[in-house]
Amino acid sequence: DKTYRLGSKLVRYANHDIQQTTLVENSRPYLEQLNDALDETIHLGILSNNEIVYVNKLEPKSQTILMSSKIGITRPLYSSAMGKAVLAEFSERDYQAYLAVTKLMPYTSQTITNPLKLAEELAEIKRTGIAFDDEEMEKDIFCTGAAIMKGSEILGAFSVSIPKYRVTPEFKKQVVQQVLETKKQLEAGFSRN
């Protein structure tokens, strides 16, 4: 009869976009505060098809070296700070399903490609709430990330990306403290919604 209606897939994509927009907008003040405190690149990502998709990026204000990352790019879960933070929140069943369809390929000489070593790191991330990418995705880049949770639901993740030469033990400790505080504030804000 030449009439059309929206299918369930289109509605699902529309709902996904609304959730993504809400995450970007609601997280913005917290991530801007983190950006101001550290003056480093801040990324926000969401889980999509077993990858992290960058949905927001805040540049440092006074650094001369900037990250080449862009909104819309994807990163594997096993080799990025945001990805590992999210992967640590998977159930054992979901983690095993992820491993069954994912080849752990090296991006650098630092990339974890051994499933047992990855499982050990994920257990530590689950314990501390902090994930690191120490030149695992890109040479000379160090990232610190955390998942954003609402109860048991993974809303997304965020990270601080720093040129490796600027990472001192003192600065790393400061970044970890700031990331944990931002995670706490974000999750408190989302739990009220």
Contacts in CASP RR format, 6 or more apart in sequence:
PFRMAT RR
TARGET T0000
AUTHOR 0000-0000-0000
METHOD contacts of the structure
MODEL  1
DKTYRLGSKLVRYANHDIQQTTLVENSRPYLEQLNDALDETIHLGILSNN
EIVYVNKLEPKSQTILMSSKIGITRPLYSSAMGKAVLAEFSERDYQAYLA
VTKLMPYTSQTITNPLKLAEELAEIKRTGIAFDDEEMEKDIFCTGAAIMK
GSEILGAFSVSIPKYRVTPEFKKQVVQQVLETKKQLEAGFSRN
19 155 0 8 1.000
20 46 0 8 1.000
20 55 0 8 1.000
23 44 0 8 1.000
23 46 0 8 1.000
23 55 0 8 1.000
23 148 0 8 1.000
23 155 0 8 1.000
23 156 0 8 1.000
24 44 0 8 1.000
24 55 0 8 1.000
24 56 0 8 1.000
26 189 0 8 1.000
26 190 0 8 1.000
26 193 0 8 1.000
27 44 0 8 1.000
27 56 0 8 1.000
27 148 0 8 1.000
27 158 0 8 1.000
27 186 0 8 1.000
28 56 0 8 1.000
30 182 0 8 1.000
30 185 0 8 1.000
30 186 0 8 1.000
31 42 0 8 1.000
31 44 0 8 1.000
31 56 0 8 1.000
31 58 0 8 1.000
31 158 0 8 1.000
31 182 0 8 1.000
32 58 0 8 1.000
33 182 0 8 1.000
34 42 0 8 1.000
34 158 0 8 1.000
34 160 0 8 1.000
34 178 0 8 1.000
34 179 0 8 1.000
34 182 0 8 1.000
35 42 0 8 1.000
35 58 0 8 1.000
35 60 0 8 1.000
35 61 0 8 1.000
36 61 0 8 1.000
37 178 0 8 1.000
38 60 0 8 1.000
38 160 0 8 1.000
38 174 0 8 1.000
38 175 0 8 1.000
38 178 0 8 1.000
39 60 0 8 1.000
39 61 0 8 1.000
39 62 0 8 1.000
39 63 0 8 1.000
40 60 0 8 1.000
40 63 0 8 1.000
40 160 0 8 1.000
40 161 0 8 1.000
40 162 0 8 1.000
40 175 0 8 1.000
41 57 0 8 1.000
41 58 0 8 1.000
41 59 0 8 1.000
41 60 0 8 1.000
41 66 0 8 1.000
41 67 0 8 1.000
41 69 0 8 1.000
41 160 0 8 1.000
41 161 0 8 1.000
41 162 0 8 1.000
42 57 0 8 1.000
42 58 0 8 1.000
42 158 0 8 1.000
42 159 0 8 1.000
42 160 0 8 1.000
42 161 0 8 1.000
43 54 0 8 1.000
43 56 0 8 1.000
43 57 0 8 1.000
43 69 0 8 1.000
43 82 0 8 1.000
43 143 0 8 1.000
43 158 0 8 1.000
43 159 0 8 1.000
43 161 0 8 1.000
44 54 0 8 1.000
44 55 0 8 1.000
44 56 0 8 1.000
44 57 0 8 1.000
44 156 0 8 1.000
44 157 0 8 1.000
44 158 0 8 1.000
45 52 0 8 1.000
45 53 0 8 1.000
45 54 0 8 1.000
45 55 0 8 1.000
45 56 0 8 1.000
45 82 0 8 1.000
45 156 0 8 1.000
45 157 0 8 1.000
45 158 0 8 1.000
46 52 0 8 1.000
46 53 0 8 1.000
46 55 0 8 1.000
46 155 0 8 1.000
46 156 0 8 1.000
46 157 0 8 1.000
47 53 0 8 1.000
47 77 0 8 1.000
47 83 0 8 1.000
47 86 0 8 1.000
47 154 0 8 1.000
47 156 0 8 1.000
47 157 0 8 1.000
48 74 0 8 1.000
50 77 0 8 1.000
50 98 0 8 1.000
50 101 0 8 1.000
50 102 0 8 1.000
51 74 0 8 1.000
51 75 0 8 1.000
51 76 0 8 1.000
51 77 0 8 1.000
52 74 0 8 1.000
52 75 0 8 1.000
52 76 0 8 1.000
52 77 0 8 1.000
52 80 0 8 1.000
52 82 0 8 1.000
52 83 0 8 1.000
52 86 0 8 1.000
52 157 0 8 1.000
53 72 0 8 1.000
53 73 0 8 1.000
53 74 0 8 1.000
54 69 0 8 1.000
54 70 0 8 1.000
54 71 0 8 1.000
54 72 0 8 1.000
54 73 0 8 1.000
54 74 0 8 1.000
54 75 0 8 1.000
55 71 0 8 1.000
55 72 0 8 1.000
56 71 0 8 1.000
57 67 0 8 1.000
57 69 0 8 1.000
57 70 0 8 1.000
57 71 0 8 1.000
59 66 0 8 1.000
59 67 0 8 1.000
60 66 0 8 1.000
65 163 0 8 1.000
67 141 0 8 1.000
67 161 0 8 1.000
69 161 0 8 1.000
75 82 0 8 1.000
75 83 0 8 1.000
75 137 0 8 1.000
76 83 0 8 1.000
76 102 0 8 1.000
76 107 0 8 1.000
76 137 0 8 1.000
77 83 0 8 1.000
77 84 0 8 1.000
77 86 0 8 1.000
77 87 0 8 1.000
77 98 0 8 1.000
77 102 0 8 1.000
78 84 0 8 1.000
78 87 0 8 1.000
78 102 0 8 1.000
78 104 0 8 1.000
78 111 0 8 1.000
78 112 0 8 1.000
78 118 0 8 1.000
79 107 0 8 1.000
79 111 0 8 1.000
79 112 0 8 1.000
79 133 0 8 1.000
79 136 0 8 1.000
79 137 0 8 1.000
80 133 0 8 1.000
80 136 0 8 1.000
80 137 0 8 1.000
80 143 0 8 1.000
80 159 0 8 1.000
81 131 0 8 1.000
81 132 0 8 1.000
81 133 0 8 1.000
81 143 0 8 1.000
81 144 0 8 1.000
81 145 0 8 1.000
81 157 0 8 1.000
81 159 0 8 1.000
82 131 0 8 1.000
82 143 0 8 1.000
82 145 0 8 1.000
82 147 0 8 1.000
82 156 0 8 1.000
82 157 0 8 1.000
82 158 0 8 1.000
82 159 0 8 1.000
83 131 0 8 1.000
83 157 0 8 1.000
84 121 0 8 1.000
84 122 0 8 1.000
84 125 0 8 1.000
84 131 0 8 1.000
84 132 0 8 1.000
84 133 0 8 1.000
85 125 0 8 1.000
85 129 0 8 1.000
85 130 0 8 1.000
85 131 0 8 1.000
85 145 0 8 1.000
85 146 0 8 1.000
85 147 0 8 1.000
85 157 0 8 1.000
85 159 0 8 1.000
86 147 0 8 1.000
86 154 0 8 1.000
86 156 0 8 1.000
86 157 0 8 1.000
87 95 0 8 1.000
87 98 0 8 1.000
87 122 0 8 1.000
88 122 0 8 1.000
88 123 0 8 1.000
88 125 0 8 1.000
88 126 0 8 1.000
88 129 0 8 1.000
88 131 0 8 1.000
88 147 0 8 1.000
89 126 0 8 1.000
89 147 0 8 1.000
89 149 0 8 1.000
89 154 0 8 1.000
90 98 0 8 1.000
95 119 0 8 1.000
95 122 0 8 1.000
99 115 0 8 1.000
104 111 0 8 1.000
104 112 0 8 1.000
104 113 0 8 1.000
104 114 0 8 1.000
104 115 0 8 1.000
104 118 0 8 1.000
105 111 0 8 1.000
105 113 0 8 1.000
106 113 0 8 1.000
107 136 0 8 1.000
107 137 0 8 1.000
107 138 0 8 1.000
108 135 0 8 1.000
108 136 0 8 1.000
108 137 0 8 1.000
108 138 0 8 1.000
108 139 0 8 1.000
110 134 0 8 1.000
110 135 0 8 1.000
110 136 0 8 1.000
111 136 0 8 1.000
111 137 0 8 1.000
112 118 0 8 1.000
112 121 0 8 1.000
112 136 0 8 1.000
125 131 0 8 1.000
129 146 0 8 1.000
129 147 0 8 1.000
129 180 0 8 1.000
129 183 0 8 1.000
130 144 0 8 1.000
130 145 0 8 1.000
130 146 0 8 1.000
130 176 0 8 1.000
130 179 0 8 1.000
130 180 0 8 1.000
131 144 0 8 1.000
131 145 0 8 1.000
131 146 0 8 1.000
131 147 0 8 1.000
131 159 0 8 1.000
132 142 0 8 1.000
132 143 0 8 1.000
132 144 0 8 1.000
132 145 0 8 1.000
133 141 0 8 1.000
133 142 0 8 1.000
133 143 0 8 1.000
133 145 0 8 1.000
133 159 0 8 1.000
134 142 0 8 1.000
134 164 0 8 1.000
135 141 0 8 1.000
135 142 0 8 1.000
135 164 0 8 1.000
137 143 0 8 1.000
140 163 0 8 1.000
140 164 0 8 1.000
140 165 0 8 1.000
141 161 0 8 1.000
141 162 0 8 1.000
141 163 0 8 1.000
141 164 0 8 1.000
142 161 0 8 1.000
142 162 0 8 1.000
142 163 0 8 1.000
142 164 0 8 1.000
142 167 0 8 1.000
142 172 0 8 1.000
143 159 0 8 1.000
143 160 0 8 1.000
143 161 0 8 1.000
143 162 0 8 1.000
144 159 0 8 1.000
144 160 0 8 1.000
144 162 0 8 1.000
144 172 0 8 1.000
144 175 0 8 1.000
144 176 0 8 1.000
144 179 0 8 1.000
145 157 0 8 1.000
145 158 0 8 1.000
145 159 0 8 1.000
145 160 0 8 1.000
145 179 0 8 1.000
146 157 0 8 1.000
146 158 0 8 1.000
146 159 0 8 1.000
146 179 0 8 1.000
146 180 0 8 1.000
146 182 0 8 1.000
146 183 0 8 1.000
147 154 0 8 1.000
147 156 0 8 1.000
147 157 0 8 1.000
147 183 0 8 1.000
148 154 0 8 1.000
148 155 0 8 1.000
148 156 0 8 1.000
148 157 0 8 1.000
148 158 0 8 1.000
148 183 0 8 1.000
148 186 0 8 1.000
148 187 0 8 1.000
148 190 0 8 1.000
149 155 0 8 1.000
149 187 0 8 1.000
150 187 0 8 1.000
150 190 0 8 1.000
150 191 0 8 1.000
151 191 0 8 1.000
155 190 0 8 1.000
158 179 0 8 1.000
158 182 0 8 1.000
158 183 0 8 1.000
158 186 0 8 1.000
159 179 0 8 1.000
160 175 0 8 1.000
160 178 0 8 1.000
160 179 0 8 1.000
162 171 0 8 1.000
162 175 0 8 1.000
END
